[in-house]
Amino acid sequence: MSTLPESDESAAEWQELLLLYPLYCALDREFVIEFPRCSDLEGGVEAPTQESVEQAQQWFADMDQRIQVHQLRQFLQTTTLTSENGLRAMLQHYLGKLQRSSSDRDKIDFLLVQFFSHCAPSRLQDEDVEIAYVAQVLEPIFSTGDFSAPDWLAPLDEYLRAANDCRSLNDLLTAGILEKGRKLKANAGEKYFVPGAMVAFTRFSFLMRRVFFRLMHQDLNSILDGLRELEVRGVSTLDCRRAQFSADEPIARLRMICQSWKVMFHAEYSSGQPLRMLVDLRAVINAALARTPTSASARTKTAAAGVNSSASNSEAPEFVVSSDSPDRKDDGSA
């Protein structure tokens, strides 16, 4: 059995597969996919045969079908295994496919945002996230191509302006901005894979993610402040059926749920059920505050709690609202 003829292209491809293999194995373990390992990649073979390369390529193709988009998102935003080289290799792996599914497109879209977030400065301001700058950061992925945004993507700027006008997650969901962006992407078909389109969608998704996390932090802070105030007023349970919880949900449990949501929403943001539950929970708490009287003693306790909360928050706030990338520690991410 002969080894693969030496060439820069074949050697680079094999090295890329070796780089990706540990990430895919970690994904397999994380989500209990339990797919058999690839022996030559497992052994780190340096001079593979043609058959070995083909088997490795098939192994990745099979794994790609098993890995769901939300799993990739969750994994890459919570693992310490990723690097710039790893993200680039994964992107080139998906972009190099001869046939790409809608799942491949969504993975590419997410990976581009992750790569940009990883490479961009941590204190990058929203106004500096221009098409030209995004194209510059993503240039190692595309190498060549027209990076100008196609005319048919003009609505993305309109969606971003509308998102920045939102003052809560409920505003964002009601406006349907996330869905509009997804619909434009889905309807693009093969046009999505034009470098200029991918750059424009990367910019849009990066800035939308910032809006989402800023609003999420604000809603969570509002909920936690409301729970604290209700406790001061002597309330220990709430009727949270509107938010799909029980009719007598303990406030202590609601606080723990909010803490878990912070981690979960960093891994996946969407307009799905958990996000709607958060929005509805804020509405439940606002309604409870409106109908619960504040006694004089409660007002005194509230004032004292506010002083203590301010003192403690000055050292370690529960949730920090920042315009920085949600993938970085300095914006309160997990």
ZIDA-V750454 format. One record per residue. N is the residue number from 1. PHI is phi in whole degrees, -180 to 180 (* if undefined). NEAR is the number of other ideal C-beta (glycine too) atoms within 8 Angstrom. D_FIRST is the distance of its C-alpha to the first C-alpha in Angstrom with 1 decimal. Layout:
BEGIN
N|PHI|NEAR|D_FIRST + N|PHI|NEAR|D_FIRST
END
This chain:
BEGIN
1|*|4|0.0 + 2|-85|5|3.8 + 3|-80|7|6.7 + 4|-66|12|9.6 + 5|-56|5|12.1 + 6|-67|5|15.0 + 7|-159|6|18.1 + 8|-60|5|21.1 + 9|-68|6|20.8 + 10|-68|11|17.3 + 11|-66|9|17.9 + 12|-66|8|21.3 + 13|-64|9|20.0 + 14|-65|12|17.6 + 15|-65|8|20.6 + 16|-65|11|22.8 + 17|-65|13|20.9 + 18|-64|9|21.0 + 19|-69|11|24.7 + 20|-77|13|25.4 + 21|-56|11|23.6 + 22|-61|8|26.5 + 23|-66|12|29.0 + 24|-67|11|27.6 + 25|-65|9|27.3 + 26|-66|11|30.9 + 27|-62|14|31.9 + 28|-60|12|30.4 + 29|-70|7|32.4 + 30|-60|9|35.5 + 31|-111|9|35.8 + 32|50|6|34.3 + 33|-74|9|31.8 + 34|58|4|29.7 + 35|-94|8|26.4 + 36|-57|3|23.3 + 37|-73|7|21.4 + 38|-97|10|18.0 + 39|-61|6|16.1 + 40|-69|10|14.1 + 41|-70|13|17.4 + 42|-61|8|19.4 + 43|-87|6|17.7 + 44|64|6|17.9 + 45|-57|8|14.4 + 46|-89|4|15.1 + 47|-124|5|11.8 + 48|-75|12|10.1 + 49|-82|9|7.0 + 50|-60|8|8.8 + 51|-64|7|8.7 + 52|-63|11|10.2 + 53|-63|14|12.7 + 54|-65|8|13.7 + 55|-66|10|14.3 + 56|-66|14|16.3 + 57|-62|9|18.3 + 58|-68|8|19.1 + 59|-61|10|20.2 + 60|-66|12|22.6 + 61|-62|8|23.8 + 62|-67|9|24.7 + 63|-67|13|26.3 + 64|-59|9|28.3 + 65|-71|6|29.8 + 66|-89|8|30.9 + 67|-82|11|32.4 + 68|-85|7|35.9 + 69|-59|9|37.7 + 70|-66|7|40.4 + 71|-69|11|37.8 + 72|-63|13|36.2 + 73|-61|11|39.7 + 74|-62|10|40.8 + 75|-64|12|37.8 + 76|-70|12|37.8 + 77|-93|10|41.5 + 78|-125|8|41.6 + 79|-90|9|38.5 + 80|-103|3|38.3 + 81|-85|8|34.6 + 82|-81|10|34.8 + 83|-144|6|35.1 + 84|-59|8|35.5 + 85|-65|7|31.8 + 86|-66|12|30.8 + 87|-65|14|33.3 + 88|-64|11|32.2 + 89|-64|11|28.5 + 90|-67|11|29.5 + 91|-63|13|31.7 + 92|-66|10|29.2 + 93|-63|11|26.8 + 94|-73|13|29.5 + 95|-68|9|30.9 + 96|-80|5|27.5 + 97|-68|8|27.3 + 98|-72|2|27.9 + 99|-126|4|30.2 + 100|-120|8|32.3 + 101|-85|6|34.5 + 102|-64|6|37.9 + 103|-66|8|36.3 + 104|-61|11|33.9 + 105|-61|12|37.0 + 106|-66|9|38.9 + 107|-67|11|36.2 + 108|-61|14|36.0 + 109|-59|14|39.8 + 110|-68|13|39.9 + 111|-63|14|37.2 + 112|-63|15|39.0 + 113|-66|12|42.2 + 114|-63|13|40.5 + 115|-64|15|39.0 + 116|-62|13|42.4 + 117|-62|12|44.2 + 118|-69|10|41.9 + 119|-92|7|42.4 + 120|-75|10|46.1 + 121|-60|4|48.9 + 122|-66|8|50.2 + 123|-103|5|53.8 + 124|-63|9|52.9 + 125|-84|7|56.0 + 126|-56|7|55.7 + 127|-67|4|57.6 + 128|-89|7|54.9 + 129|-86|12|52.1 + 130|-91|7|52.4 + 131|-55|11|49.8 + 132|-63|7|49.4 + 133|-70|9|48.7 + 134|-61|14|46.2 + 135|-62|11|44.4 + 136|-63|7|44.4 + 137|-68|10|42.8 + 138|-87|15|40.2 + 139|-54|9|39.4 + 140|-61|6|36.1 + 141|-80|11|34.8 + 142|-98|10|35.8 + 143|68|6|36.0 + 144|-134|3|38.0 + 145|134|8|40.3 + 146|-88|6|43.9 + 147|-94|12|44.8 + 148|-71|6|48.3 + 149|-73|11|49.2 + 150|-63|10|49.5 + 151|-61|5|53.1 + 152|-70|6|52.1 + 153|-99|11|51.3 + 154|-56|8|54.9 + 155|-60|8|55.8 + 156|-60|14|53.6 + 157|-66|7|56.3 + 158|-64|8|58.9 + 159|-64|13|57.0 + 160|-66|12|56.7 + 161|-62|8|60.5 + 162|-65|10|61.3 + 163|-65|13|59.0 + 164|-69|7|60.7 + 165|-83|7|64.1 + 166|-72|13|63.1 + 167|-112|5|64.9 + 168|-159|11|63.1 + 169|-63|14|60.1 + 170|-62|9|62.4 + 171|-60|11|63.2 + 172|-65|14|59.5 + 173|-69|12|58.8 + 174|-63|6|61.9 + 175|-72|9|61.1 + 176|67|7|57.7 + 177|-69|12|56.2 + 178|-61|12|52.8 + 179|-67|8|52.6 + 180|-63|10|53.6 + 181|-64|13|50.8 + 182|-66|8|48.2 + 183|-65|8|49.7 + 184|-62|11|49.5 + 185|-68|11|45.8 + 186|-65|7|45.0 + 187|-75|6|46.9 + 188|-69|10|45.1 + 189|60|5|42.0 + 190|-69|5|39.6 + 191|-64|9|42.4 + 192|-59|12|41.6 + 193|-84|10|38.4 + 194|-71|10|40.4 + 195|-49|10|40.4 + 196|-62|12|44.2 + 197|-70|14|44.4 + 198|-65|15|41.9 + 199|-64|14|43.9 + 200|-64|13|47.1 + 201|-68|14|45.9 + 202|-63|14|44.6 + 203|-60|13|48.1 + 204|-60|12|49.7 + 205|-66|13|47.6 + 206|-63|14|48.1 + 207|-71|12|51.8 + 208|-66|14|52.2 + 209|-62|12|50.4 + 210|-63|13|53.0 + 211|-60|13|55.8 + 212|-58|12|54.5 + 213|-70|14|54.2 + 214|-63|11|57.6 + 215|-68|14|59.2 + 216|-62|13|57.4 + 217|-61|12|58.7 + 218|-63|10|62.1 + 219|-66|13|62.2 + 220|-64|14|60.9 + 221|-63|11|63.5 + 222|-64|10|66.2 + 223|-64|14|65.3 + 224|-65|12|65.3 + 225|-63|8|68.6 + 226|-66|13|70.0 + 227|-63|13|69.0 + 228|-64|10|70.6 + 229|-66|10|73.8 + 230|-65|14|73.9 + 231|-62|10|73.6 + 232|-61|10|76.5 + 233|-81|12|78.5 + 234|92|6|77.9 + 235|-87|10|75.3 + 236|-115|6|72.6 + 237|-136|8|71.0 + 238|-134|12|70.4 + 239|-82|9|70.1 + 240|-113|13|66.6 + 241|-63|8|66.1 + 242|-60|8|65.9 + 243|-96|11|62.7 + 244|69|8|61.4 + 245|-112|9|62.4 + 246|-81|6|65.2 + 247|-78|6|69.0 + 248|-138|7|69.6 + 249|-78|12|66.6 + 250|-64|8|67.2 + 251|-62|13|67.3 + 252|-61|6|65.3 + 253|-70|8|62.4 + 254|-62|15|62.6 + 255|-65|10|62.2 + 256|-65|8|59.1 + 257|-63|8|57.7 + 258|-62|12|58.3 + 259|-64|8|56.4 + 260|-70|8|53.4 + 261|-63|11|53.6 + 262|-56|12|53.4 + 263|-70|9|49.9 + 264|-63|9|48.8 + 265|-72|13|50.0 + 266|-71|12|48.2 + 267|-84|9|44.9 + 268|-155|8|46.0 + 269|-116|9|48.9 + 270|-163|6|50.0 + 271|-103|7|53.0 + 272|-80|6|52.1 + 273|-60|6|54.1 + 274|-59|9|53.9 + 275|-68|13|55.2 + 276|-64|10|58.0 + 277|-63|11|58.9 + 278|-63|16|59.3 + 279|-61|13|61.5 + 280|-68|11|63.6 + 281|-65|13|64.0 + 282|-62|15|65.5 + 283|-64|11|67.9 + 284|-61|13|68.8 + 285|-68|14|69.6 + 286|-61|9|71.6 + 287|-66|8|73.6 + 288|-65|12|74.2 + 289|-64|10|75.4 + 290|-68|6|77.8 + 291|-101|5|79.5 + 292|-97|9|79.6 + 293|-68|4|82.8 + 294|-109|7|82.8 + 295|-79|7|85.5 + 296|-62|5|87.1 + 297|-67|6|85.5 + 298|-67|11|82.1 + 299|-64|9|82.6 + 300|-64|8|83.4 + 301|-64|9|80.2 + 302|-63|12|78.2 + 303|-62|8|79.6 + 304|-65|8|78.8 + 305|-64|10|75.3 + 306|-65|8|74.8 + 307|-64|8|75.9 + 308|-64|8|73.6 + 309|-65|9|70.7 + 310|-64|8|71.3 + 311|-64|8|71.3 + 312|-73|8|68.1 + 313|-68|9|66.4 + 314|-66|6|67.2 + 315|-97|5|64.9 + 316|-150|5|62.2 + 317|-64|7|62.4 + 318|-63|7|60.9 + 319|-139|10|59.2 + 320|-96|7|59.1 + 321|-94|8|59.3 + 322|-142|8|57.6 + 323|-89|7|56.4 + 324|-74|11|53.2 + 325|-59|12|49.8 + 326|-69|11|49.5 + 327|-87|8|46.2 + 328|-111|10|48.1 + 329|-65|4|50.1 + 330|-79|7|53.3 + 331|-117|12|54.0 + 332|87|9|54.3 + 333|-77|9|50.8 + 334|-78|5|49.3
END
